Amino acid sequence: MTENWSASESGVMPFPSGALVRGRGLRHPLPPGPTPTFALYLLDKQPPSTEWDARWLRWPDFRLPKDRREARLMFEEALTRAADERVEVACAGGRGRTGTALACMAVLDGVPADRAVAFVRRHYHPRAVETPWQRRYVRRFADGA
């Protein structure tokens, strides 16, 4: 079992289940402290390789995931692994795509879909989930969107 993040670390968001996931922007340097054991990268282009296990979800900036079924599977994997691993979810800036993914993960963790964006804005970043279509995607996520 891996030591998890501390809830007080920058970018770490607590989920109702107690899982902790760090969101961040890849434009910024890796924060000090422990590195992830698993990461989900939300980018249009393949991310650089890492020393930790990582998945790449094709997701253009300011848009939605290219494959929504694959997105759901990856969000489920990240949330499951966050129970006992240091999981990071990241896009270039760390707000739009990262916030949207965290909001969908919150829905999977029991947050009502119509409250998931507010939950992420309160617990992760006040400007997370940037576009109207990202907000709509989160609201419809519980229905299998």
Phi and psi in degrees as GROMACS dihedral restraints (atoms count N, CA, C in turn):
[ dihedral_restraints ]
;  ai    aj    ak    al  type     phi  dphi    fc
    3     4     5     6     1   -92.8    20    10
    4     5     6     7     1   143.0    20    10
    6     7     8     9     1   -67.1    20    10
    7     8     9    10     1   131.7    20    10
    9    10    11    12     1   -84.7    20    10
   10    11    12    13     1   178.7    20    10
   12    13    14    15     1   -64.9    20    10
   13    14    15    16     1   163.6    20    10
   15    16    17    18     1   -95.4    20    10
   16    17    18    19     1   138.2    20    10
   18    19    20    21     1   -62.4    20    10
   19    20    21    22     1   -18.4    20    10
   21    22    23    24     1   -87.0    20    10
   22    23    24    25     1    -7.2    20    10
   24    25    26    27     1   -71.1    20    10
   25    26    27    28     1   149.0    20    10
   27    28    29    30     1   -58.0    20    10
   28    29    30    31     1   129.2    20    10
   30    31    32    33     1    82.8    20    10
   31    32    33    34     1    -4.1    20    10
   33    34    35    36     1   -82.9    20    10
   34    35    36    37     1   125.1    20    10
   36    37    38    39     1  -110.7    20    10
   37    38    39    40     1   127.3    20    10
   39    40    41    42     1   -84.6    20    10
   40    41    42    43     1   137.8    20    10
   42    43    44    45     1  -100.0    20    10
   43    44    45    46     1   160.8    20    10
   45    46    47    48     1   -55.3    20    10
   46    47    48    49     1   -32.3    20    10
   48    49    50    51     1   -73.9    20    10
   49    50    51    52     1   -10.4    20    10
   51    52    53    54     1   100.2    20    10
   52    53    54    55     1    -9.6    20    10
   54    55    56    57     1   -62.2    20    10
   55    56    57    58     1   145.7    20    10
   57    58    59    60     1  -121.1    20    10
   58    59    60    61     1   129.9    20    10
   60    61    62    63     1  -130.3    20    10
   61    62    63    64     1   134.3    20    10
   63    64    65    66     1   -94.9    20    10
   64    65    66    67     1   126.8    20    10
   66    67    68    69     1  -101.2    20    10
   67    68    69    70     1   146.7    20    10
   69    70    71    72     1  -162.3    20    10
   70    71    72    73     1   167.0    20    10
   72    73    74    75     1   -99.8    20    10
   73    74    75    76     1   130.1    20    10
   75    76    77    78     1   -71.6    20    10
   76    77    78    79     1   -13.3    20    10
   78    79    80    81     1   -67.5    20    10
   79    80    81    82     1   -20.7    20    10
   81    82    83    84     1   -97.0    20    10
   82    83    84    85     1   153.9    20    10
   84    85    86    87     1   -62.5    20    10
   85    86    87    88     1   154.9    20    10
   87    88    89    90     1   -59.0    20    10
   88    89    90    91     1   128.9    20    10
   90    91    92    93     1   -62.2    20    10
   91    92    93    94     1   154.5    20    10
   93    94    95    96     1   -65.4    20    10
   94    95    96    97     1   160.5    20    10
   96    97    98    99     1   102.8    20    10
   97    98    99   100     1  -163.3    20    10
   99   100   101   102     1   -64.2    20    10
  100   101   102   103     1   149.2    20    10
  102   103   104   105     1   -89.4    20    10
  103   104   105   106     1   162.6    20    10
  105   106   107   108     1   -64.9    20    10
  106   107   108   109     1   157.6    20    10
  108   109   110   111     1  -101.1    20    10
  109   110   111   112     1   -18.0    20    10
  111   112   113   114     1  -149.9    20    10
  112   113   114   115     1   141.5    20    10
  114   115   116   117     1  -138.6    20    10
  115   116   117   118     1   148.4    20    10
  117   118   119   120     1  -118.5    20    10
  118   119   120   121     1   115.2    20    10
  120   121   122   123     1  -104.9    20    10
  121   122   123   124     1   126.7    20    10
  123   124   125   126     1  -109.2    20    10
  124   125   126   127     1    88.2    20    10
  126   127   128   129     1  -140.3    20    10
  127   128   129   130     1   157.5    20    10
  129   130   131   132     1   -75.3    20    10
  130   131   132   133     1   -31.9    20    10
  132   133   134   135     1  -114.1    20    10
  133   134   135   136     1   151.4    20    10
  135   136   137   138     1   -56.7    20    10
  136   137   138   139     1   131.2    20    10
  138   139   140   141     1   -75.3    20    10
  139   140   141   142     1   162.7    20    10
  141   142   143   144     1   -65.0    20    10
  142   143   144   145     1   156.7    20    10
  144   145   146   147     1   -68.6    20    10
  145   146   147   148     1   156.1    20    10
  147   148   149   150     1  -129.5    20    10
  148   149   150   151     1   166.9    20    10
  150   151   152   153     1   -78.3    20    10
  151   152   153   154     1   -12.7    20    10
  153   154   155   156     1  -111.3    20    10
  154   155   156   157     1   163.3    20    10
  156   157   158   159     1   -63.8    20    10
  157   158   159   160     1   132.9    20    10
  159   160   161   162     1  -145.9    20    10
  160   161   162   163     1   152.3    20    10
  162   163   164   165     1  -121.5    20    10
  163   164   165   166     1   151.1    20    10
  165   166   167   168     1  -117.8    20    10
  166   167   168   169     1   123.4    20    10
  168   169   170   171     1  -108.9    20    10
  169   170   171   172     1   118.7    20    10
  171   172   173   174     1   -66.4    20    10
  172   173   174   175     1   116.1    20    10
  174   175   176   177     1  -152.0    20    10
  175   176   177   178     1   103.1    20    10
  177   178   179   180     1   -64.5    20    10
  178   179   180   181     1   147.1    20    10
  180   181   182   183     1   -56.9    20    10
  181   182   183   184     1   137.0    20    10
  183   184   185   186     1    66.2    20    10
  184   185   186   187     1    11.7    20    10
  186   187   188   189     1  -118.1    20    10
  187   188   189   190     1  -153.8    20    10
  189   190   191   192     1  -120.7    20    10
  190   191   192   193     1   164.5    20    10
  192   193   194   195     1   -58.5    20    10
  193   194   195   196     1   143.5    20    10
  195   196   197   198     1   -63.7    20    10
  196   197   198   199     1   -37.9    20    10
  198   199   200   201     1  -124.9    20    10
  199   200   201   202     1   103.2    20    10
  201   202   203   204     1   -70.6    20    10
  202   203   204   205     1   -30.8    20    10
  204   205   206   207     1   -66.9    20    10
  205   206   207   208     1   -45.0    20    10
  207   208   209   210     1   -61.9    20    10
  208   209   210   211     1   -39.1    20    10
  210   211   212   213     1   -59.0    20    10
  211   212   213   214     1   -48.1    20    10
  213   214   215   216     1   -58.7    20    10
  214   215   216   217     1   -44.8    20    10
  216   217   218   219     1   -62.0    20    10
  217   218   219   220     1   -40.4    20    10
  219   220   221   222     1   -70.6    20    10
  220   221   222   223     1   -37.7    20    10
  222   223   224   225     1   -63.3    20    10
  223   224   225   226     1   -41.7    20    10
  225   226   227   228     1   -62.3    20    10
  226   227   228   229     1   -43.8    20    10
  228   229   230   231     1   -62.1    20    10
  229   230   231   232     1   -46.1    20    10
  231   232   233   234     1   -61.1    20    10
  232   233   234   235     1   -44.3    20    10
  234   235   236   237     1   -65.8    20    10
  235   236   237   238     1   -41.9    20    10
  237   238   239   240     1   -62.2    20    10
  238   239   240   241     1   -45.2    20    10
  240   241   242   243     1   -68.6    20    10
  241   242   243   244     1   -26.9    20    10
  243   244   245   246     1   -66.7    20    10
  244   245   246   247     1   -15.4    20    10
  246   247   248   249     1   -62.5    20    10
  247   248   249   250     1   -32.7    20    10
  249   250   251   252     1  -144.5    20    10
  250   251   252   253     1    20.9    20    10
  252   253   254   255     1  -134.7    20    10
  253   254   255   256     1   163.7    20    10
  255   256   257   258     1   -88.0    20    10
  256   257   258   259     1   102.6    20    10
  258   259   260   261     1  -103.6    20    10
  259   260   261   262     1   135.6    20    10
  261   262   263   264     1  -121.8    20    10
  262   263   264   265     1   138.4    20    10
  264   265   266   267     1  -120.3    20    10
  265   266   267   268     1   128.2    20    10
  267   268   269   270     1  -149.0    20    10
  268   269   270   271     1   146.7    20    10
  270   271   272   273     1  -128.3    20    10
  271   272   273   274     1  -166.8    20    10
  273   274   275   276     1   -64.9    20    10
  274   275   276   277     1   -51.4    20    10
  276   277   278   279     1   -96.2    20    10
  277   278   279   280     1   -22.7    20    10
  279   280   281   282     1    88.1    20    10
  280   281   282   283     1    12.9    20    10
  282   283   284   285     1  -120.7    20    10
  283   284   285   286     1   -60.1    20    10
  285   286   287   288     1   -67.9    20    10
  286   287   288   289     1   -69.2    20    10
  288   289   290   291     1   -66.7    20    10
  289   290   291   292     1   -43.1    20    10
  291   292   293   294     1   -62.3    20    10
  292   293   294   295     1   -46.9    20    10
  294   295   296   297     1   -61.6    20    10
  295   296   297   298     1   -39.7    20    10
  297   298   299   300     1   -64.0    20    10
  298   299   300   301     1   -45.2    20    10
  300   301   302   303     1   -62.5    20    10
  301   302   303   304     1   -44.4    20    10
  303   304   305   306     1   -62.4    20    10
  304   305   306   307     1   -37.9    20    10
  306   307   308   309     1   -66.3    20    10
  307   308   309   310     1   -40.4    20    10
  309   310   311   312     1   -65.6    20    10
  310   311   312   313     1   -38.9    20    10
  312   313   314   315     1   -64.3    20    10
  313   314   315   316     1   -36.4    20    10
  315   316   317   318     1   -63.6    20    10
  316   317   318   319     1   -38.6    20    10
  318   319   320   321     1   -61.2    20    10
  319   320   321   322     1   -45.5    20    10
  321   322   323   324     1   -60.5    20    10
  322   323   324   325     1   -28.5    20    10
  324   325   326   327     1   -90.6    20    10
  325   326   327   328     1     5.3    20    10
  327   328   329   330     1   109.4    20    10
  328   329   330   331     1    -3.7    20    10
  330   331   332   333     1   -74.8    20    10
  331   332   333   334     1   130.1    20    10
  333   334   335   336     1   -57.1    20    10
  334   335   336   337     1   138.7    20    10
  336   337   338   339     1   -56.7    20    10
  337   338   339   340     1   -35.0    20    10
  339   340   341   342     1   -75.6    20    10
  340   341   342   343     1    -5.8    20    10
  342   343   344   345     1  -116.8    20    10
  343   344   345   346     1    -1.5    20    10
  345   346   347   348     1   -66.7    20    10
  346   347   348   349     1   -39.0    20    10
  348   349   350   351     1   -65.1    20    10
  349   350   351   352     1   -45.3    20    10
  351   352   353   354     1   -61.2    20    10
  352   353   354   355     1   -38.9    20    10
  354   355   356   357     1   -59.6    20    10
  355   356   357   358     1   -47.5    20    10
  357   358   359   360     1   -68.2    20    10
  358   359   360   361     1   -38.7    20    10
  360   361   362   363     1   -65.4    20    10
  361   362   363   364     1   -32.3    20    10
  363   364   365   366     1   -76.4    20    10
  364   365   366   367     1   -40.5    20    10
  366   367   368   369     1  -100.7    20    10
  367   368   369   370     1   -13.7    20    10
  369   370   371   372     1  -121.1    20    10
  370   371   372   373     1   -67.2    20    10
  372   373   374   375     1  -151.9    20    10
  373   374   375   376     1   134.4    20    10
  375   376   377   378     1   -63.8    20    10
  376   377   378   379     1   -18.2    20    10
  378   379   380   381     1  -112.9    20    10
  379   380   381   382     1    20.7    20    10
  381   382   383   384     1   -66.0    20    10
  382   383   384   385     1   151.2    20    10
  384   385   386   387     1    65.1    20    10
  385   386   387   388     1    89.3    20    10
  387   388   389   390     1   -86.9    20    10
  388   389   390   391     1   -30.4    20    10
  390   391   392   393     1  -112.5    20    10
  391   392   393   394     1   158.7    20    10
  393   394   395   396     1   -59.7    20    10
  394   395   396   397     1   -38.4    20    10
  396   397   398   399     1   -72.3    20    10
  397   398   399   400     1   -28.9    20    10
  399   400   401   402     1   -67.8    20    10
  400   401   402   403     1   -41.7    20    10
  402   403   404   405     1   -62.9    20    10
  403   404   405   406     1   -42.3    20    10
  405   406   407   408     1   -63.9    20    10
  406   407   408   409     1   -41.0    20    10
  408   409   410   411     1   -57.9    20    10
  409   410   411   412     1   -43.7    20    10
  411   412   413   414     1   -64.6    20    10
  412   413   414   415     1   -45.5    20    10
  414   415   416   417     1   -59.7    20    10
  415   416   417   418     1   -35.2    20    10
  417   418   419   420     1   -91.2    20    10
  418   419   420   421     1    -4.8    20    10
  420   421   422   423     1   -60.4    20    10
  421   422   423   424     1   -38.7    20    10
  423   424   425   426     1   -62.4    20    10
  424   425   426   427     1   -25.3    20    10
  426   427   428   429     1   -87.0    20    10
  427   428   429   430     1     5.7    20    10
  429   430   431   432     1    93.3    20    10
  430   431   432   433     1    14.6    20    10
